[in-house]
């Protein structure tokens, strides 16, 4: 009787690779959000000072 050769499995399964990729993408998005947050806050403050939706035709 001939023994079957065992296949060598990779160190990471497909699910683990997907989880690692999701973590990496999530970390990058979080870093981008943290970097851009002060600019977004500044733009919102300017928008509120110019009247927002109520300004209508005051500002081009």
Biopython code that builds the backbone (N, CA, C, O; Angstrom):
import numpy as np
from Bio.PDB.StructureBuilder import StructureBuilder

atoms = [
    (1, "UNK", "N", (0.839, -1.177, 0.000)),
    (1, "UNK", "CA", (0.000, 0.000, 0.000)),
    (1, "UNK", "C", (0.885, 1.242, 0.000)),
    (1, "UNK", "O", (1.854, 1.337, 0.752)),
    (2, "UNK", "N", (0.532, 2.173, -0.849)),
    (2, "UNK", "CA", (1.337, 3.380, -0.995)),
    (2, "UNK", "C", (0.738, 4.508, -0.149)),
    (2, "UNK", "O", (-0.463, 4.772, -0.196)),
    (3, "UNK", "N", (1.598, 5.157, 0.618)),
    (3, "UNK", "CA", (1.120, 6.288, 1.433)),
    (3, "UNK", "C", (0.926, 7.516, 0.561)),
    (3, "UNK", "O", (1.706, 7.779, -0.354)),
    (4, "UNK", "N", (-0.110, 8.251, 0.858)),
    (4, "UNK", "CA", (-0.304, 9.523, 0.155)),
    (4, "UNK", "C", (0.631, 10.561, 0.752)),
    (4, "UNK", "O", (0.825, 10.624, 1.966)),
    (5, "UNK", "N", (1.195, 11.357, -0.109)),
    (5, "UNK", "CA", (2.067, 12.406, 0.418)),
    (5, "UNK", "C", (1.185, 13.538, 0.950)),
    (5, "UNK", "O", (0.224, 13.957, 0.305)),
    (6, "UNK", "N", (1.523, 14.001, 2.094)),
    (6, "UNK", "CA", (0.732, 15.081, 2.692)),
    (6, "UNK", "C", (1.088, 16.397, 2.023)),
    (6, "UNK", "O", (2.257, 16.690, 1.771)),
    (7, "UNK", "N", (0.074, 17.171, 1.744)),
    (7, "UNK", "CA", (0.324, 18.470, 1.123)),
    (7, "UNK", "C", (0.757, 19.456, 2.196)),
    (7, "UNK", "O", (0.261, 19.433, 3.322)),
    (8, "UNK", "N", (1.658, 20.290, 1.836)),
    (8, "UNK", "CA", (2.142, 21.297, 2.769)),
    (8, "UNK", "C", (1.203, 22.490, 2.711)),
    (8, "UNK", "O", (1.026, 23.107, 1.660)),
    (9, "UNK", "N", (0.615, 22.802, 3.828)),
    (9, "UNK", "CA", (-0.316, 23.928, 3.876)),
    (9, "UNK", "C", (0.451, 25.210, 4.121)),
    (9, "UNK", "O", (1.489, 25.226, 4.782)),
    (10, "UNK", "N", (-0.087, 26.273, 3.573)),
    (10, "UNK", "CA", (0.591, 27.548, 3.785)),
    (10, "UNK", "C", (0.393, 27.992, 5.233)),
    (10, "UNK", "O", (-0.483, 27.489, 5.937)),
    (11, "UNK", "N", (1.203, 28.920, 5.652)),
    (11, "UNK", "CA", (1.148, 29.374, 7.041)),
    (11, "UNK", "C", (-0.159, 30.107, 7.335)),
    (11, "UNK", "O", (-0.658, 30.051, 8.459)),
    (12, "UNK", "N", (-0.716, 30.793, 6.339)),
    (12, "UNK", "CA", (-1.951, 31.534, 6.540)),
    (12, "UNK", "C", (-3.049, 30.955, 5.658)),
    (12, "UNK", "O", (-2.815, 30.614, 4.499)),
    (13, "UNK", "N", (-4.232, 30.852, 6.213)),
    (13, "UNK", "CA", (-5.362, 30.407, 5.404)),
    (13, "UNK", "C", (-5.924, 31.603, 4.635)),
    (13, "UNK", "O", (-5.556, 32.748, 4.898)),
    (14, "UNK", "N", (-6.798, 31.334, 3.706)),
    (14, "UNK", "CA", (-7.400, 32.414, 2.915)),
    (14, "UNK", "C", (-8.171, 33.393, 3.780)),
    (14, "UNK", "O", (-8.134, 34.602, 3.554)),
    (15, "UNK", "N", (-8.875, 32.859, 4.778)),
    (15, "UNK", "CA", (-9.654, 33.732, 5.671)),
    (15, "UNK", "C", (-8.738, 34.655, 6.464)),
    (15, "UNK", "O", (-9.049, 35.830, 6.657)),
    (16, "UNK", "N", (-7.615, 34.127, 6.921)),
    (16, "UNK", "CA", (-6.677, 34.962, 7.684)),
    (16, "UNK", "C", (-6.084, 36.056, 6.809)),
    (16, "UNK", "O", (-5.864, 37.172, 7.279)),
    (17, "UNK", "N", (-5.823, 35.751, 5.549)),
    (17, "UNK", "CA", (-5.293, 36.767, 4.634)),
    (17, "UNK", "C", (-6.330, 37.864, 4.418)),
    (17, "UNK", "O", (-5.994, 39.048, 4.419)),
    (18, "UNK", "N", (-7.600, 37.469, 4.232)),
    (18, "UNK", "CA", (-8.655, 38.467, 4.048)),
    (18, "UNK", "C", (-8.824, 39.346, 5.279)),
    (18, "UNK", "O", (-9.029, 40.554, 5.158)),
    (19, "UNK", "N", (-8.740, 38.754, 6.448)),
    (19, "UNK", "CA", (-8.854, 39.530, 7.684)),
    (19, "UNK", "C", (-7.688, 40.511, 7.806)),
    (19, "UNK", "O", (-7.875, 41.658, 8.212)),
    (20, "UNK", "N", (-6.484, 40.053, 7.452)),
    (20, "UNK", "CA", (-5.308, 40.933, 7.505)),
    (20, "UNK", "C", (-5.445, 42.080, 6.509)),
    (20, "UNK", "O", (-5.101, 43.220, 6.821)),
    (21, "UNK", "N", (-5.947, 41.781, 5.310)),
    (21, "UNK", "CA", (-6.141, 42.835, 4.310)),
    (21, "UNK", "C", (-7.197, 43.827, 4.764)),
    (21, "UNK", "O", (-7.028, 45.034, 4.588)),
    (22, "UNK", "N", (-8.286, 43.336, 5.347)),
    (22, "UNK", "CA", (-9.342, 44.227, 5.838)),
    (22, "UNK", "C", (-8.803, 45.122, 6.957)),
    (22, "UNK", "O", (-9.139, 46.304, 7.027)),
    (23, "UNK", "N", (-7.977, 44.561, 7.820)),
    (23, "UNK", "CA", (-7.377, 45.361, 8.889)),
    (23, "UNK", "C", (-6.453, 46.434, 8.339)),
    (23, "UNK", "O", (-6.442, 47.564, 8.827)),
    (24, "UNK", "N", (-5.682, 46.079, 7.326)),
    (24, "UNK", "CA", (-4.767, 47.039, 6.712)),
    (24, "UNK", "C", (-5.534, 48.178, 6.042)),
    (24, "UNK", "O", (-5.199, 49.348, 6.227)),
    (25, "UNK", "N", (-6.551, 47.840, 5.271)),
    (25, "UNK", "CA", (-7.358, 48.868, 4.596)),
    (25, "UNK", "C", (-8.088, 49.731, 5.625)),
    (25, "UNK", "O", (-8.161, 50.950, 5.474)),
    (26, "UNK", "N", (-8.620, 49.108, 6.657)),
    (26, "UNK", "CA", (-9.295, 49.872, 7.714)),
    (26, "UNK", "C", (-8.341, 50.827, 8.418)),
    (26, "UNK", "O", (-8.700, 51.966, 8.713)),
    (27, "UNK", "N", (-7.141, 50.367, 8.682)),
    (27, "UNK", "CA", (-6.139, 51.234, 9.320)),
    (27, "UNK", "C", (-5.761, 52.411, 8.440)),
    (27, "UNK", "O", (-5.608, 53.532, 8.925)),
    (28, "UNK", "N", (-5.610, 52.155, 7.136)),
    (28, "UNK", "CA", (-5.292, 53.246, 6.213)),
    (28, "UNK", "C", (-6.422, 54.267, 6.135)),
    (28, "UNK", "O", (-6.173, 55.473, 6.112)),
    (29, "UNK", "N", (-7.664, 53.785, 6.095)),
    (29, "UNK", "CA", (-8.805, 54.709, 6.054)),
    (29, "UNK", "C", (-8.897, 55.523, 7.340)),
    (29, "UNK", "O", (-9.199, 56.716, 7.302)),
    (30, "UNK", "N", (-8.639, 54.887, 8.469)),
    (30, "UNK", "CA", (-8.668, 55.609, 9.740)),
    (30, "UNK", "C", (-7.572, 56.671, 9.785)),
    (30, "UNK", "O", (-7.808, 57.787, 10.247)),
    (31, "UNK", "N", (-6.374, 56.329, 9.307)),
    (31, "UNK", "CA", (-5.274, 57.297, 9.285)),
    (31, "UNK", "C", (-5.605, 58.480, 8.377)),
    (31, "UNK", "O", (-5.313, 59.625, 8.720)),
    (32, "UNK", "N", (-6.210, 58.210, 7.224)),
    (32, "UNK", "CA", (-6.607, 59.279, 6.310)),
    (32, "UNK", "C", (-7.668, 60.174, 6.944)),
    (32, "UNK", "O", (-7.604, 61.397, 6.820)),
    (33, "UNK", "N", (-8.639, 59.571, 7.622)),
    (33, "UNK", "CA", (-9.687, 60.347, 8.279)),
    (33, "UNK", "C", (-9.109, 61.239, 9.372)),
    (33, "UNK", "O", (-9.472, 62.410, 9.478)),
    (34, "UNK", "N", (-8.216, 60.691, 10.178)),
    (34, "UNK", "CA", (-7.606, 61.472, 11.264)),
    (34, "UNK", "C", (-6.782, 62.615, 10.686)),
    (34, "UNK", "O", (-6.764, 63.710, 11.249)),
    (35, "UNK", "N", (-6.099, 62.372, 9.566)),
    (35, "UNK", "CA", (-5.263, 63.404, 8.949)),
    (35, "UNK", "C", (-6.117, 64.535, 8.373)),
    (35, "UNK", "O", (-5.743, 65.704, 8.470)),
    (36, "UNK", "N", (-7.254, 64.197, 7.777)),
    (36, "UNK", "CA", (-8.090, 65.189, 7.106)),
    (36, "UNK", "C", (-9.135, 65.826, 8.019)),
    (36, "UNK", "O", (-9.762, 66.810, 7.625)),
    (37, "UNK", "N", (-9.339, 65.301, 9.213)),
    (37, "UNK", "CA", (-10.407, 65.793, 10.087)),
    (37, "UNK", "C", (-10.297, 67.281, 10.413)),
    (37, "UNK", "O", (-11.316, 67.969, 10.347)),
    (38, "UNK", "N", (-9.123, 67.824, 10.761)),
    (38, "UNK", "CA", (-9.053, 69.262, 11.054)),
    (38, "UNK", "C", (-9.490, 70.133, 9.870)),
    (38, "UNK", "O", (-10.123, 71.168, 10.076)),
    (39, "UNK", "N", (-9.169, 69.738, 8.651)),
    (39, "UNK", "CA", (-9.589, 70.492, 7.474)),
    (39, "UNK", "C", (-11.093, 70.465, 7.284)),
    (39, "UNK", "O", (-11.698, 71.468, 6.905)),
    (40, "UNK", "N", (-11.696, 69.313, 7.548)),
    (40, "UNK", "CA", (-13.151, 69.195, 7.430)),
    (40, "UNK", "C", (-13.833, 70.079, 8.469)),
    (40, "UNK", "O", (-14.822, 70.745, 8.164)),
    (41, "UNK", "N", (-13.314, 70.088, 9.686)),
    (41, "UNK", "CA", (-13.884, 70.932, 10.740)),
    (41, "UNK", "C", (-13.769, 72.403, 10.351)),
    (41, "UNK", "O", (-14.711, 73.170, 10.549)),
    (42, "UNK", "N", (-12.633, 72.800, 9.803)),
    (42, "UNK", "CA", (-12.438, 74.187, 9.379)),
    (42, "UNK", "C", (-13.427, 74.562, 8.283)),
    (42, "UNK", "O", (-14.022, 75.638, 8.324)),
    (43, "UNK", "N", (-13.605, 73.674, 7.300)),
    (43, "UNK", "CA", (-14.550, 73.952, 6.216)),
    (43, "UNK", "C", (-15.982, 74.070, 6.738)),
    (43, "UNK", "O", (-16.739, 74.930, 6.286)),
    (44, "UNK", "N", (-16.354, 73.214, 7.682)),
    (44, "UNK", "CA", (-17.701, 73.304, 8.253)),
    (44, "UNK", "C", (-17.895, 74.613, 9.015)),
    (44, "UNK", "O", (-18.970, 75.211, 8.968)),
    (45, "UNK", "N", (-16.859, 75.053, 9.711)),
    (45, "UNK", "CA", (-16.944, 76.321, 10.443)),
    (45, "UNK", "C", (-17.123, 77.488, 9.466)),
    (45, "UNK", "O", (-17.937, 78.378, 9.713)),
    (46, "UNK", "N", (-16.386, 77.493, 8.379)),
    (46, "UNK", "CA", (-16.527, 78.542, 7.366)),
    (46, "UNK", "C", (-17.918, 78.502, 6.766)),
    (46, "UNK", "O", (-18.539, 79.545, 6.564)),
    (47, "UNK", "N", (-18.411, 77.306, 6.480)),
    (47, "UNK", "CA", (-19.746, 77.142, 5.901)),
    (47, "UNK", "C", (-20.816, 77.710, 6.829)),
    (47, "UNK", "O", (-21.754, 78.368, 6.379)),
    (48, "UNK", "N", (-20.667, 77.449, 8.127)),
    (48, "UNK", "CA", (-21.657, 77.979, 9.084)),
    (48, "UNK", "C", (-21.549, 79.493, 9.197)),
    (48, "UNK", "O", (-22.566, 80.173, 9.333)),
    (49, "UNK", "N", (-20.316, 80.039, 9.142)),
    (49, "UNK", "CA", (-20.155, 81.495, 9.266)),
    (49, "UNK", "C", (-20.737, 82.233, 8.067)),
    (49, "UNK", "O", (-21.189, 83.370, 8.203)),
    (50, "UNK", "N", (-20.731, 81.601, 6.891)),
    (50, "UNK", "CA", (-21.271, 82.265, 5.700)),
    (50, "UNK", "C", (-22.774, 82.087, 5.584)),
    (50, "UNK", "O", (-23.370, 82.573, 4.622)),
    (51, "UNK", "N", (-23.396, 81.419, 6.513)),
    (51, "UNK", "CA", (-24.846, 81.308, 6.519)),
    (51, "UNK", "C", (-25.376, 79.944, 6.150)),
    (51, "UNK", "O", (-26.563, 79.681, 6.345)),
    (52, "UNK", "N", (-24.557, 79.080, 5.633)),
    (52, "UNK", "CA", (-25.005, 77.732, 5.305)),
    (52, "UNK", "C", (-26.087, 77.737, 4.241)),
    (52, "UNK", "O", (-25.981, 78.454, 3.246)),
    (53, "UNK", "N", (-27.111, 76.951, 4.443)),
    (53, "UNK", "CA", (-28.198, 76.857, 3.477)),
    (53, "UNK", "C", (-29.051, 78.126, 3.444)),
    (53, "UNK", "O", (-29.710, 78.403, 2.442)),
    (54, "UNK", "N", (-29.042, 78.891, 4.527)),
    (54, "UNK", "CA", (-29.883, 80.094, 4.599)),
    (54, "UNK", "C", (-29.311, 81.261, 3.804)),
    (54, "UNK", "O", (-30.016, 82.245, 3.582)),
    (55, "UNK", "N", (-28.058, 81.184, 3.370)),
    (55, "UNK", "CA", (-27.403, 82.305, 2.705)),
    (55, "UNK", "C", (-28.014, 82.585, 1.334)),
    (55, "UNK", "O", (-28.013, 83.735, 0.894)),
    (56, "UNK", "N", (-28.516, 81.607, 0.672)),
    (56, "UNK", "CA", (-29.103, 81.713, -0.675)),
    (56, "UNK", "C", (-28.170, 82.432, -1.636)),
    (56, "UNK", "O", (-27.162, 81.855, -2.046)),
    (57, "UNK", "N", (-28.467, 83.667, -2.009)),
    (57, "UNK", "CA", (-27.677, 84.337, -3.048)),
    (57, "UNK", "C", (-26.680, 85.351, -2.485)),
    (57, "UNK", "O", (-26.078, 86.098, -3.256)),
    (58, "UNK", "N", (-26.492, 85.398, -1.184)),
    (58, "UNK", "CA", (-25.546, 86.352, -0.609)),
    (58, "UNK", "C", (-24.118, 86.090, -1.056)),
    (58, "UNK", "O", (-23.352, 87.024, -1.292)),
    (59, "UNK", "N", (-23.766, 84.829, -1.170)),
    (59, "UNK", "CA", (-22.397, 84.461, -1.514)),
    (59, "UNK", "C", (-22.417, 83.635, -2.789)),
    (59, "UNK", "O", (-23.230, 82.719, -2.913)),
    (60, "UNK", "N", (-21.540, 83.939, -3.742)),
    (60, "UNK", "CA", (-21.530, 83.171, -4.997)),
    (60, "UNK", "C", (-21.009, 81.763, -4.810)),
    (60, "UNK", "O", (-20.940, 80.997, -5.771)),
]
sb = StructureBuilder()
sb.init_structure("model")
sb.init_model(0)
sb.init_chain("A")
sb.init_seg("    ")
for serial, (resi, resn, name, xyz) in enumerate(atoms, 1):
    if name == "N":
        sb.init_residue(resn, " ", resi, " ")
    sb.init_atom(name, np.array(xyz, "f"), 0.0, 1.0, " ", f" {name:<3s}", serial, name[0])
structure = sb.get_structure()
